[in-house]
């Protein structure tokens, strides 16, 4: 369903006003992404003006801003965010070679108990913590997306279904 069809079907429905009319805008580094309202088991995220899908995720209970990246094999977490989430990167073994836009770095494997974007959750998600300065934000990669029943992009809207 396109975002305009979704809007027409739900915004004009009786009782839907509180669910749908209040869209939330997320700002990450001055980039705005329009977040469509979540429903049980699925959510939609509209791409920002530069084409990125920016979301507020919850990783093992900690809220974080993230970019959904279908080109990333796993969820990638910067050192600073890993510290904030209680993953204790100083005690991890950084022995996994990773290639980023900044070149090769060594990451540390971790298993996340739960990753959520709105009402769409996945359990036991593989991730890597990257060393200081290797990444500026959390990337939600295929280790999360692959656990979902479905994800799709249509007309700059990504739909996630668990």
N, C-alpha and C positions, 0 to 999 in steps of 0.2 A: 504494500500500500504506500503510495507516495505521501510525503509530509502534508501536501495540500489536501489529499483525500482523507488522511488521518484527521487533520484539523476540521474539515467539513463534517466528517462522521461523528466526531466527538465533541467539538465545541458547540454544535447546535443541538446536541442531545440534552434532554431534560436532566438536571442534576449534575451535569458534567462540568459546570462552571468552575467549581473549586478545584477540580482535578486538572483541568486542561488550560484554562486561560492564563494561569500564572506560570509563564516560562521562566526558567532560571538561566542567567547568563554567567558563564565561568570566564574569569580573566586569568590568563597565564602570560606573564611578560608582555602585557598589552595586547595579546591576541584574544579575540573573543570567539567563543564557540557557543552556539545556541543549543541548549539541552532540552529536548522534548520531554514531556512528562513520562515517568516510568509507570508501567503496569506490572502486576505480579507475573514474574517469569520472563519478562522482556523489557527492553528499553531501546530508545532511539537517540542517537547523538548526531547533530548536524555538524558538518565540517566547518572549521573556522575559515576566515577569508583566505588563508594561505593553504587550505586543504587538509589541515591536521585535525584529528579527532581527539579533542582535549576533554578529559573527564575528571571528576572527583571519584577516586576509588577508595576502597577500604581494604587494606592488606593486613591480615591477622589482627583486625580491630582498629588499626591506625589509619586515619584519613590522610590521603595524599593526592596531589594533583598529578595526573599522568597523561601520556600520549599513547593512544592505541596504535600499534605499529605492526601491521601484518607481515612486514619484512623481518621482524625480530623473531628469532627462534624461541626465546624464552622471555619471561618477565625479567627486566634488568633494573636493578636498584642502585642508585648512587650511594656511596659511602655514607654521606651525611644523613640521607633518608633512612638508610639501614640502621644507623645509630639511634635515630629518633624512634624507629619501630621496635627497638629492642633486639635487633638481630646480632649485636655485638661483633661488628666486622673486625675489630682488632684481634679476635680469637679465631677467625676463620682461616681456612687454608686456601690461599689464592693460587690455584694450580690449573685453572681452566683457561686455555688460550681463547681470546675473544677478539674479533675484528670489528672495530667501530669506525666511524668517519674520521676519528683522530689516529687511527692505526691500531696496531696490536696491543692488547692489554691482557693481564691475567685476572680472571674473575674467580669468585668463590661460590661454589654450589650451595644452595639452601633449598629447603622444601617449605613452601608456604602452606599453612593449614587451610586458609580461606582467602580468596580474592573476590571482591564484590564491586560491581559497577551498578549502582542503583539496586534493583531487586534481582540482578543476574549474578549468581554466585557459582564459583567452582572451588572444589576442595583438592588438597594435595597437588598444588601447582609448583612445578619446578621453576626455579629462578636463579639468578646469579647476582651477587653483590660485586660492584665494580670498585676499583681503587679510587682514592681521592683524586678529584679532578678529571676523571675519565668520562663522566656523564653528568649533565646538569639537571636531569629530571627522570622520573620513573617512566620506563617503557613497558606497556602491556603487550606482550608478544603472543606467539602461537601456543605456548604452553598453557595459557589461559583460554585463548580463543578455541583451541582444539578440544577443550573439555565441554564446550557448549554444544547444545543440540544444533544450533545454526547461528551463523553470522553472515550478513550480506551488506553490501553497499549499493545504494541506488540513488542517483540524483543527489549526491553529496550528503546522504543520510545513511549512517551505519545503524543497522538493527542487530541487537544481540538477543538471543533466545536461549534460556537454559532448560 
